[in-house]
Amino acid sequence: QVQLVESGGGLVQPGGSLRLSCAASGLGFSTYTMTWYRQAPGKERELVAAIGRAGGSTDYADSVKGRFTISRDNAKNTVYLQMNSLKPDDTARYYCNAVRSTVYYWGKGTLVTVSS
């Protein structure tokens, strides 16, 4: 059974940092592209960042470029999202996603709230 379990969310002040983790099990982790999505209240889910299977290629939404960094540790079956200089607009539930061809798996998400 495939599981993606996100952690690391919470309440942070504007300008602060958080590091999200997503631990994967039940799948060949290194064969999947890993992504982070987020969904704010009343808005559609949007892609935040993606990382290739070996970790050598990354891509980011324009809204987070220069502030967020995605990384992965294939030995630990874990993908990370380092979020710096957080803004209130970053408030959302953040979801981990594993994708390979037409196969997708989702975690249940972790809530990030940026507020003073």
N, C-alpha and C positions, 0 to 999 in steps of 0.2 A: 504494500500500500504506500502510495506516494504521499509524503507530508512535507509541506513548507511551513515553517514556524518563524514568524517575525517577532523581534523583540527590540527594545531600546527606545520606544516612543515615550512621550511624556509631555509635561508642561515646561516651557522654556521661555525666557524673556527675549524680546527682539534683540538681535545681534549675537545671541548665544549659539551654541553648537549642540548637536546630538549625533550619535552614531547608531544607526540601525543595523541589525543583523538579521539574516534569514538562514536558518539551518534546514538543510534538505536531507531527506532520507527516502529510500525506496526507489531511487532512480539513478541512472548513470550520470551523476552530477556533471562531470567534465565534458559530457557530450551535449549539454544544453547551453544555449544562450540564456543568460539571466538578466532580468530587467526589474526595475522598480517603477511602479505606477502609484499615483495618488488620486484620491477623490475627495474633494471638499464638499461640504453640505450644499445641495442644490446644483451641483455641477457634475459634468461627465468625468469619468475616469480618464486620466491623461498619463502619457508616458513621461517619466522623469529622467531615467538613465538606463543604459543597456551596456552589457559587457560580453565580449565574445568568449568562446569556450576556453581558450587558453589565457584569457585576461589581457591579451595584447591590444584589443580594439575596444574603444568605448565611445559612447555617444550620449549627448545630453540635450534636454529641452533648453531652449534659449533662456527661459526664465530662471534656470539654475546654474547655467554655465559660469565657471569661476568661483562658485560657492559650494557646490556638491561634488563629491568624488565617489565613484563606484569602484569597488574592487572585489576580488574573490580569492578564496583559498580552496583550491580543489582537493587538497589533502584533508581539509576539515569539512568539505561539502557545505561551505558557507559563503554567502555573498554579503557584502557590507555596503552601506551608504553613509558616508561621512557628510554631514550637513553643517556648514558654517554660515555665519552672517545671516541667521534665520530672520525671516520677515513674517509679519502676521499673515500675509498671503500664502505662506507655506503651510498654514494650518490645514490638515487633511488627515485622512486615514491612508497610510502607506502600505502598499501591497507588493509582495514579492511574486515574481512570475518566472517560470521556467518554460522555455519554448524550444522545440526541435521539430522542424518541418511543420506539420499540421497538428502537432501534439502540444497542448498547453496544460500547465498546472498552476494553480493559484494558492497562495496562503490566505489566511483570514484577516490579515492586516494588523497594523499597530498604529495607534492614534498619536499624532503629533499636534500639539497646540502651542502656538507662538503668541504670547500675550503678556502684557505688563500688569 
